[in-house]
Amino acid sequence: MKLTIPHEQVDSIRTALEKAGAKEIGGQIYGEQIAPSDFLGSDFTFQKRPGTISRFLVDLVQAASDALAFFDRTRHQYTRFNYIGEWHSHPSFAVRPSNTDVKTMRELVASQNFEGQFALLLICKLAGQSLELGGWLFDPEGQEFPIFIEVRNE
């Protein structure tokens, strides 16, 4: 699985991380399927309410509103443009899923309301001037594995 992130989204993430400082922040990832197992993360949402230094909780009302806005912009072409997953920061920890992150993602994809085939989790962190990124795929069958992340510099 490959997730390509345009440099504009990376710049937005970097700016949001700088502003949040030691607090965890996050949102959802929406985008376009380019080819089988190849996705462009073209739209990252940024939750207005940050988390704490050790936890990020999704604001479900804002997430639903952001989803509707994305689907309206993409004219509800669900087979091409759709929800890809979640992202959040780990300013004080490694860019690896915590036990809570894994549990949350497993519950998300196992839910009867989940209509996708997978959900990605992207974790990010500023390390000096560098942006560290780590990504994992979770599927409804209980599988999870790291994904390849490419930053598009055009």
ChimeraX attribute file (.defattr): number of C-alpha atoms within 10 A of each C-alpha:
attribute: neighborCount
match mode: 1-to-1
recipient: residues
	/A:1	15
	/A:2	18
	/A:3	24
	/A:4	18
	/A:5	21
	/A:6	17
	/A:7	15
	/A:8	15
	/A:9	17
	/A:10	16
	/A:11	12
	/A:12	14
	/A:13	24
	/A:14	18
	/A:15	11
	/A:16	15
	/A:17	23
	/A:18	14
	/A:19	11
	/A:20	17
	/A:21	13
	/A:22	16
	/A:23	19
	/A:24	23
	/A:25	29
	/A:26	28
	/A:27	24
	/A:28	23
	/A:29	24
	/A:30	23
	/A:31	22
	/A:32	22
	/A:33	18
	/A:34	14
	/A:35	10
	/A:36	8
	/A:37	10
	/A:38	14
	/A:39	21
	/A:40	22
	/A:41	23
	/A:42	17
	/A:43	20
	/A:44	23
	/A:45	20
	/A:46	20
	/A:47	20
	/A:48	11
	/A:49	14
	/A:50	18
	/A:51	19
	/A:52	13
	/A:53	17
	/A:54	13
	/A:55	16
	/A:56	21
	/A:57	15
	/A:58	17
	/A:59	14
	/A:60	10
	/A:61	9
	/A:62	16
	/A:63	16
	/A:64	11
	/A:65	10
	/A:66	20
	/A:67	18
	/A:68	13
	/A:69	12
	/A:70	20
	/A:71	16
	/A:72	11
	/A:73	11
	/A:74	15
	/A:75	10
	/A:76	13
	/A:77	12
	/A:78	12
	/A:79	8
	/A:80	13
	/A:81	22
	/A:82	21
	/A:83	20
	/A:84	25
	/A:85	23
	/A:86	20
	/A:87	22
	/A:88	27
	/A:89	30
	/A:90	25
	/A:91	22
	/A:92	14
	/A:93	13
	/A:94	15
	/A:95	19
	/A:96	18
	/A:97	19
	/A:98	13
	/A:99	8
	/A:100	10
	/A:101	16
	/A:102	16
	/A:103	11
	/A:104	12
	/A:105	25
	/A:106	19
	/A:107	15
	/A:108	18
	/A:109	21
	/A:110	17
	/A:111	11
	/A:112	9
	/A:113	8
	/A:114	13
	/A:115	10
	/A:116	13
	/A:117	11
	/A:118	21
	/A:119	22
	/A:120	25
	/A:121	24
	/A:122	26
	/A:123	22
	/A:124	26
	/A:125	23
	/A:126	19
	/A:127	9
	/A:128	7
	/A:129	7
	/A:130	9
	/A:131	14
	/A:132	15
	/A:133	18
	/A:134	18
	/A:135	22
	/A:136	21
	/A:137	19
	/A:138	23
	/A:139	18
	/A:140	20
	/A:141	11
	/A:142	12
	/A:143	10
	/A:144	17
	/A:145	11
	/A:146	16
	/A:147	17
	/A:148	13
	/A:149	17
	/A:150	14
	/A:151	16
	/A:152	13
	/A:153	9
	/A:154	6
